[in-house]
Amino acid sequence: MGIGEQIRKQRQAKGLTQDELGALVHIDGRQISRYENGKVQPTAKILRRFAEAFSVPLEALTGPIEQTIAASGFQDQELYQQ
C-alpha cells in the first residue's frame, strides 16, 4: 500500500474530511486529495505532520524503512544507516 493510500486510510480511521486534515497539517484540502491519489508525494516535513496529526509513527505511513529505501532507489543503504 502506497503512502497516499495510507494517508487516506488513517484520515478515514480518524473520521476526518480532507479539509479537516488539511487544517490540522496546515495545507489545503485539495493537496490532501493529490497526496491520496498519488498525483504528488508529500515531503518529509509534511509526512511528519501527518504522523503527528494521526498520532502514529512515521513508518505507519511510509512502511518499514527498508522498504522505503528500496522503493526510493537509494543505493548506498550502509551510508544511509550511519
C-alpha positions as CSV (number, residue, x, y, z in Angstrom):
1,M,0.0,0.0,0.0
2,G,1.4,3.4,-1.0
3,I,1.8,6.5,1.1
4,G,-1.3,8.1,-0.4
5,E,-3.4,5.1,0.4
6,Q,-2.0,5.1,4.0
7,I,-2.9,8.8,4.4
8,R,-6.4,8.1,3.2
9,K,-6.7,5.0,5.5
10,Q,-5.5,7.0,8.5
11,R,-7.7,10.0,7.7
12,Q,-10.8,7.9,7.4
13,A,-10.0,6.0,10.5
14,K,-9.9,9.3,12.4
15,G,-13.2,10.4,10.8
16,L,-11.7,13.4,9.1
17,T,-12.5,15.1,5.8
18,Q,-9.7,16.1,3.6
19,D,-10.3,19.8,4.5
20,E,-10.2,18.9,8.2
21,L,-7.0,17.1,7.8
22,G,-5.6,19.9,5.8
23,A,-6.4,22.4,8.5
24,L,-4.6,20.1,11.1
25,V,-1.4,20.0,9.0
26,H,-1.6,23.5,7.6
27,I,-2.2,22.7,3.9
28,D,-5.1,23.0,1.5
29,G,-7.6,20.1,1.5
30,R,-7.1,19.8,-2.3
31,Q,-3.5,19.0,-1.7
32,I,-4.6,16.1,0.6
33,S,-6.6,14.7,-2.4
34,R,-3.5,14.9,-4.6
35,Y,-1.4,13.0,-2.0
36,E,-4.1,10.4,-1.5
37,N,-4.5,9.9,-5.3
38,G,-0.7,9.6,-5.8
39,K,-0.5,12.6,-8.1
40,V,2.2,14.1,-5.9
41,Q,4.3,12.8,-3.0
42,P,4.4,14.7,0.4
43,T,7.7,16.0,1.6
44,A,9.3,14.5,4.7
45,K,8.2,17.6,6.6
46,I,4.6,17.1,5.6
47,L,4.8,13.3,6.3
48,R,5.9,14.2,9.9
49,R,2.9,16.5,10.2
50,F,0.6,13.7,9.1
51,A,2.1,11.2,11.5
52,E,1.7,13.7,14.4
53,A,-2.0,14.5,13.3
54,F,-2.8,10.8,13.2
55,S,-0.7,10.0,16.4
56,V,1.1,7.2,14.6
57,P,4.8,6.6,13.9
58,L,6.1,7.8,10.6
59,E,6.5,4.1,9.5
60,A,2.7,3.7,9.6
61,L,2.6,5.9,6.6
62,T,5.8,5.0,4.8
63,G,6.2,1.3,5.7
64,P,9.3,-0.1,7.2
65,I,12.4,2.0,6.4
66,E,14.0,-0.9,4.4
67,Q,11.0,-0.9,2.0
68,T,11.1,2.9,1.8
69,I,14.8,2.9,0.9
70,A,14.3,0.2,-1.7
71,A,11.4,2.0,-3.3
72,S,13.3,5.2,-3.5
73,G,16.1,3.6,-5.4
74,F,18.7,4.7,-2.8
75,Q,21.7,2.6,-3.5
76,D,24.1,3.0,-0.5
77,Q,22.0,1.7,2.4
78,E,25.0,1.4,4.6
79,L,25.7,5.1,4.3
80,Y,22.0,5.8,4.9
81,Q,22.0,3.9,8.1
82,Q,25.0,5.8,9.6
